[in-house]
Amino acid sequence: MFGVRSFVSVYVDWAATIEQVRAAAAELPKPSGVLGVEVVAAGDTLGCRIAVDLTGDFDEQRDGPRIARGYAAQLAEVLGVPAFALHDLILVGRSDW
């Protein structure tokens, strides 16, 4: 048991509206270990302005990137716009620094 405060984020391309992302997130199954899904407006992060925060009882270091990538792929398929694990956006951003 890792505690309910494990946390990962998925960022969605600016082309989607927050209402579209909320509707999509409400329909998608929660990944294993994820207890909460919250869709929030975010500042511009590499062309993404909507974050989907996934919290739960999972090993954030070991399983977090996989959970976020899988959820991002599902969101992108439903919405028809790119979605990315925040972890991956940070890595891409760092390569540009």
VMD Tcl script that builds the backbone (N, CA, C; Angstrom):
set m [mol new atoms 291]
animate dup $m
set s [atomselect $m all]
$s set {name element resname resid chain x y z} {
  {N N MET 1 A 0.847 -1.167 0.000}
  {CA C MET 1 A 0.000 0.000 0.000}
  {C C MET 1 A 0.896 1.234 0.000}
  {N N PHE 2 A 0.619 2.180 -0.891}
  {CA C PHE 2 A 1.470 3.346 -1.059}
  {C C PHE 2 A 0.821 4.634 -0.583}
  {N N GLY 3 A -0.423 4.616 -0.180}
  {CA C GLY 3 A -1.097 5.821 0.273}
  {C C GLY 3 A -1.873 6.468 -0.863}
  {N N VAL 4 A -2.884 7.199 -0.482}
  {CA C VAL 4 A -3.806 7.773 -1.445}
  {C C VAL 4 A -3.240 9.040 -2.090}
  {N N ARG 5 A -2.061 9.436 -1.794}
  {CA C ARG 5 A -1.537 10.675 -2.341}
  {C C ARG 5 A -0.545 10.482 -3.478}
  {N N SER 6 A -0.510 9.332 -4.066}
  {CA C SER 6 A 0.291 9.182 -5.268}
  {C C SER 6 A -0.375 9.998 -6.361}
  {N N PHE 7 A 0.433 10.604 -7.236}
  {CA C PHE 7 A -0.105 11.611 -8.137}
  {C C PHE 7 A 0.652 11.625 -9.456}
  {N N VAL 8 A -0.085 11.628 -10.559}
  {CA C VAL 8 A 0.485 11.869 -11.888}
  {C C VAL 8 A -0.490 12.748 -12.658}
  {N N SER 9 A 0.021 13.407 -13.680}
  {CA C SER 9 A -0.827 14.283 -14.490}
  {C C SER 9 A -0.697 13.958 -15.969}
  {N N VAL 10 A -1.793 14.203 -16.661}
  {CA C VAL 10 A -1.851 14.123 -18.114}
  {C C VAL 10 A -2.249 15.508 -18.601}
  {N N TYR 11 A -1.555 16.007 -19.612}
  {CA C TYR 11 A -1.880 17.312 -20.183}
  {C C TYR 11 A -2.456 17.117 -21.577}
  {N N VAL 12 A -3.510 17.895 -21.875}
  {CA C VAL 12 A -4.248 17.756 -23.124}
  {C C VAL 12 A -4.013 18.982 -23.997}
  {N N ASP 13 A -3.832 18.739 -25.301}
  {CA C ASP 13 A -3.609 19.802 -26.277}
  {C C ASP 13 A -4.665 20.897 -26.148}
  {N N TRP 14 A -4.250 22.126 -26.419}
  {CA C TRP 14 A -5.117 23.296 -26.272}
  {C C TRP 14 A -6.352 23.241 -27.165}
  {N N ALA 15 A -6.384 22.396 -28.196}
  {CA C ALA 15 A -7.523 22.329 -29.108}
  {C C ALA 15 A -8.782 21.771 -28.438}
  {N N ALA 16 A -8.629 21.043 -27.352}
  {CA C ALA 16 A -9.786 20.510 -26.623}
  {C C ALA 16 A -10.265 21.536 -25.606}
  {N N THR 17 A -11.561 21.550 -25.353}
  {CA C THR 17 A -12.107 22.412 -24.303}
  {C C THR 17 A -12.128 21.639 -22.985}
  {N N ILE 18 A -12.190 22.380 -21.910}
  {CA C ILE 18 A -12.230 21.717 -20.599}
  {C C ILE 18 A -13.498 20.871 -20.470}
  {N N GLU 19 A -14.593 21.313 -21.063}
  {CA C GLU 19 A -15.836 20.545 -21.017}
  {C C GLU 19 A -15.684 19.216 -21.755}
  {N N GLN 20 A -15.005 19.237 -22.907}
  {CA C GLN 20 A -14.776 17.999 -23.661}
  {C C GLN 20 A -13.904 17.029 -22.869}
  {N N VAL 21 A -12.882 17.565 -22.225}
  {CA C VAL 21 A -11.976 16.711 -21.449}
  {C C VAL 21 A -12.707 16.143 -20.240}
  {N N ARG 22 A -13.510 16.950 -19.572}
  {CA C ARG 22 A -14.284 16.448 -18.420}
  {C C ARG 22 A -15.231 15.331 -18.845}
  {N N ALA 23 A -15.895 15.520 -19.977}
  {CA C ALA 23 A -16.826 14.488 -20.452}
  {C C ALA 23 A -16.071 13.196 -20.800}
  {N N ALA 24 A -14.942 13.325 -21.460}
  {CA C ALA 24 A -14.154 12.145 -21.812}
  {C C ALA 24 A -13.647 11.433 -20.563}
  {N N ALA 25 A -13.132 12.200 -19.606}
  {CA C ALA 25 A -12.600 11.606 -18.379}
  {C C ALA 25 A -13.685 10.894 -17.586}
  {N N ALA 26 A -14.895 11.419 -17.633}
  {CA C ALA 26 A -16.008 10.789 -16.913}
  {C C ALA 26 A -16.361 9.432 -17.508}
  {N N GLU 27 A -16.088 9.245 -18.786}
  {CA C GLU 27 A -16.424 7.993 -19.465}
  {C C GLU 27 A -15.319 6.940 -19.381}
  {N N LEU 28 A -14.079 7.380 -19.236}
  {CA C LEU 28 A -12.965 6.429 -19.232}
  {C C LEU 28 A -12.875 5.677 -17.911}
  {N N PRO 29 A -12.498 4.409 -17.964}
  {CA C PRO 29 A -12.273 3.684 -16.704}
  {C C PRO 29 A -11.019 4.212 -16.016}
  {N N LYS 30 A -11.042 4.201 -14.703}
  {CA C LYS 30 A -9.853 4.605 -13.947}
  {C C LYS 30 A -8.813 3.491 -14.044}
  {N N PRO 31 A -7.569 3.874 -14.275}
  {CA C PRO 31 A -6.506 2.867 -14.278}
  {C C PRO 31 A -6.384 2.200 -12.899}
  {N N SER 32 A -5.843 1.019 -12.887}
  {CA C SER 32 A -5.632 0.293 -11.636}
  {C C SER 32 A -4.830 1.150 -10.654}
  {N N GLY 33 A -5.322 1.256 -9.443}
  {CA C GLY 33 A -4.656 2.030 -8.409}
  {C C GLY 33 A -5.070 3.486 -8.359}
  {N N VAL 34 A -5.755 3.974 -9.390}
  {CA C VAL 34 A -6.200 5.373 -9.408}
  {C C VAL 34 A -7.557 5.462 -8.731}
  {N N LEU 35 A -7.645 6.344 -7.739}
  {CA C LEU 35 A -8.881 6.513 -6.988}
  {C C LEU 35 A -9.615 7.792 -7.359}
  {N N GLY 36 A -8.885 8.782 -7.878}
  {CA C GLY 36 A -9.502 10.047 -8.224}
  {C C GLY 36 A -8.978 10.601 -9.531}
  {N N VAL 37 A -9.883 11.233 -10.288}
  {CA C VAL 37 A -9.536 11.883 -11.551}
  {C C VAL 37 A -10.122 13.297 -11.487}
  {N N GLU 38 A -9.259 14.297 -11.643}
  {CA C GLU 38 A -9.715 15.688 -11.607}
  {C C GLU 38 A -9.199 16.423 -12.835}
  {N N VAL 39 A -10.111 17.072 -13.541}
  {CA C VAL 39 A -9.764 17.855 -14.729}
  {C C VAL 39 A -9.713 19.321 -14.317}
  {N N VAL 40 A -8.580 19.967 -14.598}
  {CA C VAL 40 A -8.396 21.362 -14.174}
  {C C VAL 40 A -7.758 22.180 -15.293}
  {N N ALA 41 A -8.083 23.462 -15.308}
  {CA C ALA 41 A -7.415 24.382 -16.221}
  {C C ALA 41 A -5.987 24.564 -15.733}
  {N N ALA 42 A -5.067 24.679 -16.668}
  {CA C ALA 42 A -3.651 24.834 -16.309}
  {C C ALA 42 A -3.048 25.938 -17.164}
  {N N GLY 43 A -1.924 26.447 -16.731}
  {CA C GLY 43 A -1.183 27.401 -17.543}
  {C C GLY 43 A -0.633 26.703 -18.777}
  {N N ASP 44 A -0.257 27.463 -19.776}
  {CA C ASP 44 A 0.263 26.888 -21.018}
  {C C ASP 44 A 1.535 26.096 -20.739}
  {N N THR 45 A 1.473 24.814 -20.981}
  {CA C THR 45 A 2.618 23.922 -20.822}
  {C C THR 45 A 2.852 23.232 -22.157}
  {N N LEU 46 A 3.771 23.752 -22.948}
  {CA C LEU 46 A 4.104 23.195 -24.257}
  {C C LEU 46 A 2.864 22.956 -25.113}
  {N N GLY 47 A 1.969 23.944 -25.143}
  {CA C GLY 47 A 0.774 23.863 -25.978}
  {C C GLY 47 A -0.411 23.170 -25.343}
  {N N CYS 48 A -0.313 22.825 -24.086}
  {CA C CYS 48 A -1.413 22.172 -23.367}
  {C C CYS 48 A -1.911 23.102 -22.274}
  {N N ARG 49 A -3.230 23.199 -22.131}
  {CA C ARG 49 A -3.799 24.102 -21.122}
  {C C ARG 49 A -4.805 23.426 -20.195}
  {N N ILE 50 A -4.936 22.118 -20.314}
  {CA C ILE 50 A -5.846 21.363 -19.451}
  {C C ILE 50 A -5.069 20.192 -18.864}
  {N N ALA 51 A -5.160 20.051 -17.556}
  {CA C ALA 51 A -4.502 18.940 -16.875}
  {C C ALA 51 A -5.550 17.979 -16.335}
  {N N VAL 52 A -5.227 16.714 -16.398}
  {CA C VAL 52 A -6.041 15.684 -15.759}
  {C C VAL 52 A -5.148 15.070 -14.687}
  {N N ASP 53 A -5.509 15.308 -13.448}
  {CA C ASP 53 A -4.723 14.821 -12.316}
  {C C ASP 53 A -5.282 13.480 -11.851}
  {N N LEU 54 A -4.410 12.500 -11.778}
  {CA C LEU 54 A -4.779 11.153 -11.345}
  {C C LEU 54 A -4.129 10.895 -9.992}
  {N N THR 55 A -4.935 10.657 -8.975}
  {CA C THR 55 A -4.408 10.386 -7.640}
  {C C THR 55 A -4.861 9.005 -7.209}
  {N N GLY 56 A -4.072 8.406 -6.335}
  {CA C GLY 56 A -4.489 7.097 -5.872}
  {C C GLY 56 A -3.469 6.384 -5.043}
  {N N ASP 57 A -3.573 5.078 -5.087}
  {CA C ASP 57 A -2.775 4.174 -4.276}
  {C C ASP 57 A -1.899 3.347 -5.218}
  {N N PHE 58 A -0.825 3.973 -5.734}
  {CA C PHE 58 A 0.095 3.284 -6.639}
  {C C PHE 58 A 1.495 3.801 -6.366}
  {N N ASP 59 A 2.463 3.058 -6.822}
  {CA C ASP 59 A 3.850 3.471 -6.673}
  {C C ASP 59 A 4.137 4.520 -7.747}
  {N N GLU 60 A 4.231 5.765 -7.326}
  {CA C GLU 60 A 4.362 6.891 -8.249}
  {C C GLU 60 A 5.603 6.788 -9.131}
  {N N GLN 61 A 6.716 6.396 -8.565}
  {CA C GLN 61 A 7.958 6.303 -9.331}
  {C C GLN 61 A 7.940 5.132 -10.309}
  {N N ARG 62 A 7.471 3.991 -9.845}
  {CA C ARG 62 A 7.496 2.792 -10.672}
  {C C ARG 62 A 6.348 2.762 -11.678}
  {N N ASP 63 A 5.135 3.063 -11.223}
  {CA C ASP 63 A 3.949 2.882 -12.059}
  {C C ASP 63 A 3.371 4.176 -12.624}
  {N N GLY 64 A 3.743 5.312 -12.041}
  {CA C GLY 64 A 3.159 6.583 -12.456}
  {C C GLY 64 A 3.307 6.900 -13.930}
  {N N PRO 65 A 4.517 6.835 -14.495}
  {CA C PRO 65 A 4.660 7.138 -15.923}
  {C C PRO 65 A 3.813 6.217 -16.819}
  {N N ARG 66 A 3.763 4.945 -16.497}
  {CA C ARG 66 A 2.961 4.000 -17.288}
  {C C ARG 66 A 1.473 4.326 -17.186}
  {N N ILE 67 A 1.012 4.632 -15.984}
  {CA C ILE 67 A -0.393 4.982 -15.783}
  {C C ILE 67 A -0.734 6.237 -16.583}
  {N N ALA 68 A 0.102 7.259 -16.468}
  {CA C ALA 68 A -0.161 8.519 -17.166}
  {C C ALA 68 A -0.121 8.345 -18.686}
  {N N ARG 69 A 0.843 7.603 -19.191}
  {CA C ARG 69 A 0.936 7.383 -20.643}
  {C C ARG 69 A -0.292 6.623 -21.166}
  {N N GLY 70 A -0.703 5.617 -20.436}
  {CA C GLY 70 A -1.870 4.845 -20.854}
  {C C GLY 70 A -3.137 5.685 -20.852}
  {N N TYR 71 A -3.307 6.482 -19.812}
  {CA C TYR 71 A -4.488 7.348 -19.727}
  {C C TYR 71 A -4.438 8.416 -20.810}
  {N N ALA 72 A -3.262 8.961 -21.074}
  {CA C ALA 72 A -3.105 9.963 -22.131}
  {C C ALA 72 A -3.496 9.373 -23.483}
  {N N ALA 73 A -3.089 8.149 -23.753}
  {CA C ALA 73 A -3.433 7.506 -25.021}
  {C C ALA 73 A -4.948 7.322 -25.148}
  {N N GLN 74 A -5.591 6.931 -24.068}
  {CA C GLN 74 A -7.049 6.768 -24.094}
  {C C GLN 74 A -7.742 8.101 -24.323}
  {N N LEU 75 A -7.300 9.142 -23.619}
  {CA C LEU 75 A -7.893 10.470 -23.791}
  {C C LEU 75 A -7.707 10.965 -25.220}
  {N N ALA 76 A -6.506 10.817 -25.757}
  {CA C ALA 76 A -6.223 11.270 -27.116}
  {C C ALA 76 A -7.132 10.564 -28.121}
  {N N GLU 77 A -7.353 9.289 -27.921}
  {CA C GLU 77 A -8.213 8.531 -28.834}
  {C C GLU 77 A -9.645 9.038 -28.779}
  {N N VAL 78 A -10.153 9.270 -27.575}
  {CA C VAL 78 A -11.531 9.734 -27.414}
  {C C VAL 78 A -11.703 11.167 -27.923}
  {N N LEU 79 A -10.734 12.036 -27.617}
  {CA C LEU 79 A -10.856 13.456 -27.948}
  {C C LEU 79 A -10.420 13.794 -29.375}
  {N N GLY 80 A -9.558 12.987 -29.946}
  {CA C GLY 80 A -9.045 13.281 -31.270}
  {C C GLY 80 A -8.001 14.391 -31.279}
  {N N VAL 81 A -7.397 14.642 -30.131}
  {CA C VAL 81 A -6.302 15.618 -30.008}
  {C C VAL 81 A -5.207 14.983 -29.156}
  {N N PRO 82 A -3.978 15.462 -29.270}
  {CA C PRO 82 A -2.898 14.877 -28.469}
  {C C PRO 82 A -3.087 15.083 -26.967}
  {N N ALA 83 A -2.643 14.105 -26.211}
  {CA C ALA 83 A -2.584 14.189 -24.749}
  {C C ALA 83 A -1.275 13.520 -24.332}
  {N N PHE 84 A -0.660 14.053 -23.285}
  {CA C PHE 84 A 0.680 13.631 -22.906}
  {C C PHE 84 A 0.806 13.456 -21.399}
  {N N ALA 85 A 1.587 12.474 -20.997}
  {CA C ALA 85 A 1.969 12.361 -19.590}
  {C C ALA 85 A 2.851 13.571 -19.256}
  {N N LEU 86 A 2.582 14.228 -18.146}
  {CA C LEU 86 A 3.391 15.389 -17.755}
  {C C LEU 86 A 4.864 15.016 -17.672}
  {N N HIS 87 A 5.155 13.841 -17.179}
  {CA C HIS 87 A 6.535 13.357 -17.085}
  {C C HIS 87 A 7.236 13.466 -18.440}
  {N N ASP 88 A 6.543 13.074 -19.506}
  {CA C ASP 88 A 7.127 13.124 -20.848}
  {C C ASP 88 A 7.278 14.558 -21.351}
  {N N LEU 89 A 6.302 15.409 -21.043}
  {CA C LEU 89 A 6.414 16.819 -21.428}
  {C C LEU 89 A 7.624 17.475 -20.770}
  {N N ILE 90 A 7.848 17.146 -19.520}
  {CA C ILE 90 A 9.009 17.712 -18.804}
  {C C ILE 90 A 10.299 17.250 -19.468}
  {N N LEU 91 A 10.379 15.968 -19.819}
  {CA C LEU 91 A 11.583 15.460 -20.482}
  {C C LEU 91 A 11.816 16.147 -21.817}
  {N N VAL 92 A 10.765 16.346 -22.598}
  {CA C VAL 92 A 10.879 17.038 -23.880}
  {C C VAL 92 A 11.303 18.481 -23.649}
  {N N GLY 93 A 10.692 19.130 -22.684}
  {CA C GLY 93 A 11.025 20.524 -22.378}
  {C C GLY 93 A 12.482 20.667 -21.956}
  {N N ARG 94 A 12.975 19.727 -21.184}
  {CA C ARG 94 A 14.361 19.783 -20.738}
  {C C ARG 94 A 15.327 19.638 -21.904}
  {N N SER 95 A 14.935 18.871 -22.920}
  {CA C SER 95 A 15.839 18.687 -24.052}
  {C C SER 95 A 15.951 19.977 -24.870}
  {N N ASP 96 A 14.988 20.875 -24.713}
  {CA C ASP 96 A 15.020 22.156 -25.415}
  {C C ASP 96 A 15.784 23.226 -24.641}
  {N N TRP 97 A 16.143 22.970 -23.373}
  {CA C TRP 97 A 16.793 23.984 -22.536}
  {C C TRP 97 A 18.252 24.123 -22.874}
}
mol reanalyze $m
mol bondsrecalc $m
mol representation Tube
mol addrep $m
